Amino acid sequence: MDKLVIRGGRPLSGELRIAGAKNAALPILAATLLSADTVIVRNLPHLHDITTMIELLGCMGVDLTLDEKLGIEVNAANVSGFSAPYELVRTMRASILVLGPMVARFGKAHVSFPGGCAIGSRPVDLHLKGLEAMGATITVDGGYINAEVQGRLRGARILMETVTVGGTENLMMAATLAQGRTVLENAAREPEVVDLARCLIAMGAEITGHGTDTIVIDGVERLHGCEYAVMPDRIETGTYLVAAAATGGRIMLRDTCPGDLEVVLHKLVEAGAQVEQGDDWISLEMNGRRPRAVSIKTAPYPGFPTDMQAQFTAMNAIAEGTGTVTETVFENRLIQTHEMNRMGAHIVIEGNTAIITGQPQLQGAPVMASDLRASASLVIAGLVAQGETVIDRIYHIDRGYECIEEKLQLLGADIRRQAG
């Protein structure tokens, strides 16, 4: 099993291009099942989850052609299988996103309950209740979801009990081919949901309200092909900004979208960073200073993203002062703090809040990643620590960060991958 070996103490400095967003690319790839025409998806990140989704589409009989410019041509005209097997979906929660498109276009689907990071239950009940409201018959048998509908799905008014990004995406995709109007209330507002809606509109869907908590979809008979570029990854952007701030460095990030990160940028300024931005770039400079501790509380968009709290926890660990990090979205997402304490951090957990008293220095240590964003926070801790940090179980990080060690090396970090 591969490990990352980091010798910390070097301020990051340099320029990077941000990859396409995994959390937008996965639902967009699932959406290609809605059309019999060719859909070209550009700006895909090189990630294990993307490869898994491509394999999943391929096992259903979808024709896929990769090009040399991070793009893929997808043609789902001759889909021959309607099953998403456990062997493929066990490592990736986003696999559930094929459910809505398959039922909407083919009238049936057989999808294994998905796997992924162990950071909370993230139940798919809301996906299933929504499809039932649209006329699908849902049964669960042997760990598989079986969904069927006679004829077309029907439009419905669906009030989601809690905000769910995946549920919003699944039901929005299903509704594009339903008969009549579907209204999704208490819908997720995340930029990745908006990106999916824009792709569906490019395919001929009739959608309004994306980016608000009420999305209206008027079903159409069919969707056509299109060419679409995936949005930049706001979480990768935020991770490298926090890494530069924690190490007292300076960084320029290009091909990104500052408007998707307003609350994160505000907190970095509060921590003492000089932040500048343009239409598609962000720069950050710390001038060698330690950051100031900040307090954050996660919330659905446009609140502070749960996918960024672990990185801020790592920055607070070496900041001046005491900060708190309160996790309201996933119940197990403060798990990485125990590993940081092994490196000399002073973090106390009270309920769903971490109280972090900044230390002048962390010490390198062997640590273990528990999930995708926790692994990113351990990388940041390793970058600021004295001595050597060895991070085990980095398959988590490979699910969400494209070539992380190469990109950090470009910024001057002493980091290497060690084959296990």
C-alpha positions as CSV (number, residue, x, y, z in Angstrom):
1,M,0.0,0.0,0.0
2,D,1.5,3.3,-1.1
3,K,2.6,6.0,1.5
4,L,3.5,9.6,1.3
5,V,6.7,10.6,2.9
6,I,7.1,14.3,3.8
7,R,10.0,16.3,5.3
8,G,8.3,19.5,6.4
9,G,9.4,23.0,7.3
10,R,9.5,24.5,3.8
11,P,7.2,27.4,2.9
12,L,5.3,26.6,-0.3
13,S,5.9,28.9,-3.2
14,G,4.9,28.9,-6.9
15,E,2.0,28.6,-9.3
16,L,-0.4,25.7,-10.1
17,R,-3.3,25.0,-12.5
18,I,-6.4,23.7,-10.8
19,A,-8.0,20.5,-12.1
20,G,-11.6,19.8,-13.0
21,A,-13.9,19.2,-10.1
22,K,-14.4,15.5,-9.2
23,N,-17.7,16.3,-7.5
24,A,-19.0,17.9,-10.7
25,A,-17.4,15.4,-13.1
26,L,-19.0,12.3,-11.6
27,P,-22.7,13.4,-11.9
28,I,-22.0,14.8,-15.4
29,L,-20.6,11.4,-16.4
30,A,-23.7,9.8,-15.0
31,A,-25.9,12.2,-16.9
32,T,-24.5,11.0,-20.3
33,L,-26.8,7.9,-19.7
34,L,-29.7,10.2,-20.4
35,S,-29.0,10.6,-24.1
36,A,-28.5,8.3,-27.1
37,D,-26.3,10.9,-28.7
38,T,-22.5,11.5,-28.1
39,V,-21.6,13.7,-25.2
40,I,-18.1,15.1,-25.0
41,V,-17.0,15.9,-21.4
42,R,-13.8,18.0,-21.1
43,N,-11.5,19.0,-18.2
44,L,-11.9,15.7,-16.3
45,P,-9.4,15.3,-13.5
46,H,-7.1,12.2,-13.4
47,L,-8.6,10.5,-10.4
48,H,-9.4,7.0,-9.3
49,D,-13.1,7.8,-8.8
50,I,-13.3,9.1,-12.4
51,T,-11.7,5.9,-13.6
52,T,-14.2,3.9,-11.6
53,M,-17.2,5.8,-13.0
54,I,-15.8,5.3,-16.6
55,E,-15.5,1.6,-15.9
56,L,-19.0,1.5,-14.5
57,L,-20.4,3.1,-17.7
58,G,-18.3,0.7,-19.8
59,C,-19.7,-2.4,-18.1
60,M,-23.2,-1.2,-19.0
61,G,-22.3,-1.1,-22.6
62,V,-21.6,2.6,-23.0
63,D,-19.0,3.4,-25.7
64,L,-16.2,5.6,-24.4
65,T,-13.3,7.2,-26.2
66,L,-10.6,9.1,-24.3
67,D,-8.6,11.8,-25.9
68,E,-5.2,13.3,-25.0
69,K,-6.7,16.5,-23.6
70,L,-8.5,15.3,-20.5
71,G,-11.6,14.7,-22.5
72,I,-13.9,11.8,-23.1
73,E,-16.5,11.0,-25.8
74,V,-19.5,9.1,-24.3
75,N,-22.2,7.4,-26.3
76,A,-24.9,5.6,-24.5
77,A,-26.9,4.6,-27.5
78,N,-26.4,0.9,-27.1
79,V,-26.6,0.3,-23.3
80,S,-26.9,-3.4,-22.7
81,G,-26.7,-3.7,-18.9
82,F,-28.8,-2.0,-16.3
83,S,-26.8,-3.1,-13.2
84,A,-24.1,-1.2,-11.2
85,P,-22.3,-4.1,-9.5
86,Y,-20.9,-4.0,-6.0
87,E,-17.4,-4.8,-7.2
88,L,-17.3,-1.4,-8.9
89,V,-19.3,0.8,-6.6
90,R,-18.1,-0.4,-3.2
91,T,-15.4,2.3,-3.1
92,M,-17.4,5.2,-4.5
93,R,-20.6,6.8,-3.1
94,A,-21.2,8.7,-6.3
95,S,-22.1,5.5,-8.1
96,I,-25.6,6.0,-6.8
97,L,-25.9,8.8,-9.3
98,V,-26.5,6.4,-12.2
99,L,-29.8,5.4,-10.6
100,G,-31.9,8.4,-11.6
101,P,-30.7,8.5,-15.3
102,M,-31.1,4.8,-15.8
103,V,-34.7,4.7,-14.5
104,A,-35.6,7.9,-16.4
105,R,-34.3,6.6,-19.8
106,F,-34.6,2.9,-19.6
107,G,-37.3,2.3,-17.0
108,K,-35.2,0.1,-14.8
109,A,-32.0,0.0,-12.7
110,H,-30.2,-2.5,-10.4
111,V,-27.7,-0.6,-8.4
112,S,-25.6,-1.8,-5.4
113,F,-25.6,0.4,-2.3
114,P,-22.5,2.5,-2.6
115,G,-19.3,2.7,-0.5
116,G,-16.8,5.4,0.0
117,C,-15.3,7.4,2.9
118,A,-16.3,6.3,6.4
119,I,-17.4,9.8,7.5
120,G,-21.0,9.3,8.2
121,S,-24.1,7.4,7.1
122,R,-25.1,9.6,4.2
123,P,-28.2,7.5,3.6
124,V,-29.8,7.3,0.1
125,D,-33.3,7.3,1.4
126,L,-34.1,10.7,0.0
127,H,-33.0,9.6,-3.5
128,L,-35.4,6.6,-3.3
129,K,-38.3,8.5,-1.8
130,G,-38.0,11.1,-4.6
131,L,-38.0,8.5,-7.3
132,E,-41.0,6.8,-5.7
133,A,-42.8,10.2,-5.8
134,M,-42.1,10.2,-9.5
135,G,-43.8,6.9,-10.0
136,A,-40.9,4.4,-9.7
137,T,-41.3,1.1,-7.8
138,I,-38.3,0.6,-5.4
139,T,-37.3,-2.6,-3.7
140,V,-34.1,-3.4,-1.8
141,D,-32.7,-6.9,-2.0
142,G,-29.3,-8.3,-1.0
143,G,-27.6,-5.0,-0.9
144,Y,-29.0,-3.8,-4.2
145,I,-31.6,-1.2,-5.1
146,N,-34.0,-2.3,-7.8
147,A,-36.0,0.5,-9.4
148,E,-38.6,0.2,-12.2
149,V,-41.2,2.3,-13.8
150,Q,-43.9,1.5,-16.4
151,G,-43.6,4.1,-19.1
152,R,-42.1,7.4,-18.1
153,L,-41.5,8.9,-14.7
154,R,-44.0,11.6,-13.7
155,G,-43.2,15.1,-12.5
156,A,-43.8,15.7,-8.8
157,R,-43.3,18.2,-6.1
158,I,-40.5,16.8,-3.8
159,L,-39.6,18.4,-0.5
160,M,-36.3,17.0,0.7
161,E,-36.2,16.6,4.5
162,T,-32.5,17.6,4.6
163,V,-30.2,19.2,2.0
164,T,-28.6,16.5,0.0
165,V,-26.2,17.2,-2.9
166,G,-26.4,13.7,-4.4
167,G,-30.1,13.5,-3.9
168,T,-30.7,16.8,-5.7
169,E,-28.5,15.7,-8.5
170,N,-30.1,12.2,-8.9
171,L,-33.6,13.6,-8.9
172,M,-32.8,16.5,-11.2
173,M,-31.3,14.1,-13.7
174,A,-34.3,11.8,-13.5
175,A,-36.8,14.7,-13.9
176,T,-35.3,15.8,-17.2
177,L,-37.0,12.9,-19.0
178,A,-40.1,12.7,-16.7
179,Q,-43.6,13.6,-18.0
180,G,-44.6,17.1,-16.7
181,R,-43.0,19.4,-14.1
182,T,-40.9,18.4,-11.2
183,V,-40.2,20.9,-8.3
184,L,-37.3,20.1,-6.0
185,E,-37.7,22.0,-2.7
186,N,-34.9,22.4,-0.1
187,A,-32.6,21.6,-3.0
188,A,-28.8,21.7,-2.6
189,R,-27.2,25.0,-3.9
190,E,-23.6,23.8,-4.4
191,P,-21.7,25.0,-7.5
192,E,-21.4,21.3,-8.5
193,V,-25.2,21.0,-8.7
194,V,-25.3,24.2,-10.8
195,D,-22.6,22.8,-13.1
196,L,-24.6,19.6,-13.6
197,A,-27.7,21.7,-14.4
198,R,-25.8,23.7,-17.0
199,C,-24.6,20.5,-18.6
200,L,-28.1,19.1,-18.7
201,I,-29.4,22.4,-20.2
202,A,-26.7,22.1,-22.9
203,M,-28.2,18.6,-23.6
204,G,-31.7,20.1,-24.1
205,A,-33.1,19.9,-20.6
206,E,-35.5,22.6,-19.3
207,I,-34.2,23.6,-15.8
208,T,-34.6,26.8,-13.8
209,G,-33.7,27.8,-10.3
210,H,-30.4,25.9,-10.1
211,G,-28.3,27.7,-7.5
212,T,-31.3,28.3,-5.3
213,D,-33.2,26.0,-2.9
214,T,-36.0,25.5,-5.4
215,I,-35.2,23.8,-8.8
216,V,-37.9,23.5,-11.4
217,I,-37.5,20.9,-14.2
218,D,-39.9,20.5,-17.1
219,G,-39.4,17.1,-18.6
220,V,-38.7,16.7,-22.3
221,E,-39.0,13.7,-24.6
222,R,-35.3,13.3,-25.2
223,L,-31.9,14.8,-24.6
224,H,-29.3,15.3,-27.2
225,G,-25.5,15.4,-27.2
226,C,-23.3,18.3,-26.3
227,E,-19.8,19.3,-25.5
228,Y,-19.2,20.5,-21.9
229,A,-16.2,21.4,-19.8
230,V,-16.3,20.5,-16.1
231,M,-15.9,23.4,-13.6
232,P,-12.7,23.9,-11.6
233,D,-12.3,22.0,-8.3
234,R,-13.0,24.5,-5.5
235,I,-11.9,22.0,-2.8
236,E,-8.5,21.4,-4.5
237,T,-8.2,25.2,-4.8
238,G,-9.0,25.7,-1.1
239,T,-6.6,22.9,0.0
240,Y,-3.6,24.4,-1.8
241,L,-4.5,27.9,-0.5
242,V,-4.6,26.6,3.1
243,A,-1.3,24.6,2.6
244,A,0.4,27.8,1.5
245,A,-1.0,29.8,4.4
246,A,-0.1,27.1,7.0
247,T,3.5,27.0,5.7
248,G,3.9,30.8,5.6
249,G,4.3,30.7,1.8
250,R,2.9,32.3,-1.3
251,I,0.9,30.7,-4.2
252,M,-0.8,31.6,-7.5
253,L,-3.6,29.3,-8.6
254,R,-4.9,29.5,-12.2
255,D,-8.0,28.0,-13.9
256,T,-10.1,28.3,-10.8
257,C,-13.3,30.2,-9.8
258,P,-12.9,32.6,-6.8
259,G,-16.7,33.1,-6.7
260,D,-17.2,29.5,-5.5
261,L,-14.9,30.1,-2.5
262,E,-16.0,33.3,-0.9
263,V,-16.4,32.0,2.6
264,V,-13.1,30.1,2.5
265,L,-11.2,33.2,1.2
266,H,-12.8,35.3,3.9
267,K,-11.5,32.9,6.6
268,L,-8.0,32.9,5.0
269,V,-8.0,36.7,5.1
270,E,-9.1,36.5,8.8
271,A,-6.1,34.2,9.3
272,G,-3.8,36.9,8.1
273,A,-3.3,36.0,4.5
274,Q,-3.1,38.6,1.7
275,V,-5.5,37.3,-0.9
276,E,-6.0,38.7,-4.4
277,Q,-8.3,37.4,-7.2
278,G,-9.3,37.8,-10.8
279,D,-11.9,36.1,-13.0
280,D,-10.0,32.7,-13.0
281,W,-7.1,33.1,-10.6
282,I,-6.4,33.5,-6.9
283,S,-3.1,34.5,-5.2
284,L,-2.2,34.2,-1.5
285,E,0.8,35.5,0.4
286,M,1.8,35.1,4.1
287,N,5.2,36.7,4.0
288,G,6.6,34.1,6.3
289,R,4.1,34.8,9.1
290,R,2.3,32.2,11.2
291,P,-1.5,32.2,10.5
292,R,-3.9,33.4,13.1
293,A,-6.4,30.9,14.5
294,V,-9.9,31.1,13.0
295,S,-13.2,29.5,14.0
296,I,-15.4,27.8,11.5
297,K,-18.8,26.0,11.4
298,T,-19.6,23.8,8.4
299,A,-22.9,24.2,6.6
300,P,-24.4,23.4,3.2
301,Y,-23.5,25.9,0.4
302,P,-23.1,28.9,0.6
303,G,-21.9,28.1,4.1
304,F,-18.4,26.8,5.0
305,P,-17.8,23.6,3.1
306,T,-17.5,20.4,5.1
307,D,-14.8,19.3,2.6
308,M,-12.6,22.2,3.8
309,Q,-12.8,21.8,7.6
310,A,-10.0,19.2,8.0
311,Q,-7.6,21.5,6.1
312,F,-8.4,24.5,8.4
313,T,-8.0,22.2,11.4
314,A,-4.5,21.5,10.3
315,M,-3.7,25.2,9.8
316,N,-5.2,26.0,13.2
317,A,-2.9,23.4,14.8
318,I,0.1,25.7,14.1
319,A,-1.7,29.0,14.2
320,E,-1.4,31.8,16.8
321,G,-4.2,31.5,19.3
322,T,-7.1,29.1,19.7
323,G,-9.7,28.3,17.1
324,T,-12.8,26.0,17.0
325,V,-14.0,23.8,14.2
326,T,-17.6,22.7,14.4
327,E,-18.8,19.9,12.0
328,T,-22.6,19.9,11.3
329,V,-22.8,17.9,8.1
330,F,-21.1,14.5,8.8
331,E,-20.9,12.9,12.2
332,N,-17.5,11.3,12.0
333,R,-15.5,14.0,10.2
334,L,-13.3,15.1,13.1
335,I,-11.6,11.7,13.2
336,Q,-8.3,13.1,11.7
337,T,-7.7,15.1,14.9
338,H,-6.4,12.1,16.8
339,E,-3.7,11.6,14.2
340,M,-2.7,15.3,14.3
341,N,-2.3,15.1,18.1
342,R,0.3,12.3,17.5
343,M,2.3,15.1,15.7
344,G,2.1,17.4,18.7
345,A,-1.1,19.3,17.9
346,H,-3.3,20.2,20.9
347,I,-6.8,19.4,19.8
348,V,-9.7,18.6,22.2
349,I,-13.0,17.1,20.9
350,E,-16.2,18.2,22.6
351,G,-19.2,16.7,20.8
352,N,-19.0,17.8,17.2
353,T,-16.5,20.6,17.9
354,A,-12.7,20.5,17.8
355,I,-11.0,23.1,20.0
356,I,-7.5,23.7,18.6
357,T,-4.8,25.5,20.5
358,G,-2.1,26.5,18.1
359,Q,1.4,25.2,18.7
360,P,4.6,26.9,17.5
361,Q,5.7,23.6,16.0
362,L,4.5,20.1,15.0
363,Q,6.7,17.0,14.8
364,G,6.8,14.5,12.0
365,A,5.3,11.1,12.9
366,P,3.8,8.0,11.2
367,V,0.0,8.7,10.7
368,M,-2.9,7.0,8.9
369,A,-5.5,8.6,6.6
370,S,-9.1,7.8,7.4
371,D,-10.9,9.5,4.6
372,L,-10.2,11.8,1.6
373,R,-10.2,15.3,3.2
374,A,-8.6,14.0,6.4
375,S,-5.7,12.7,4.3
376,A,-5.3,16.2,2.8
377,S,-5.2,17.7,6.3
378,L,-2.4,15.2,7.3
379,V,-0.4,16.3,4.3
380,I,-0.7,19.9,5.4
381,A,0.3,19.0,8.9
382,G,3.3,17.1,7.5
383,L,4.3,20.1,5.4
384,V,4.6,22.3,8.5
385,A,6.1,19.7,10.9
386,Q,9.8,19.3,11.7
387,G,11.2,16.0,10.6
388,E,9.6,13.2,8.6
389,T,5.9,12.4,8.4
390,V,4.8,9.1,6.8
391,I,1.1,9.0,5.8
392,D,-0.3,5.5,5.3
393,R,-3.5,4.5,3.4
394,I,-3.2,7.3,0.8
395,Y,-5.5,5.6,-1.6
396,H,-8.1,7.9,0.0
397,I,-6.2,11.0,-1.2
398,D,-5.8,9.6,-4.7
399,R,-9.6,9.5,-4.9
400,G,-9.8,13.3,-4.8
401,Y,-6.5,15.0,-5.6
402,E,-4.8,14.8,-9.0
403,C,-1.0,14.2,-8.8
404,I,-0.8,15.7,-5.3
405,E,2.9,14.9,-4.7
406,E,3.9,16.3,-8.1
407,K,2.0,19.5,-7.6
408,L,3.4,20.0,-4.1
409,Q,6.9,19.3,-5.5
410,L,6.4,22.1,-8.0
411,L,5.7,24.4,-5.0
412,G,9.0,23.3,-3.3
413,A,7.7,20.7,-0.9
414,D,9.9,17.7,0.0
415,I,7.4,15.0,-0.6
416,R,7.6,11.6,-2.3
417,R,5.4,8.6,-2.9
418,Q,6.7,5.3,-1.4
419,A,5.4,2.1,-2.9
420,G,3.9,-0.2,-0.3
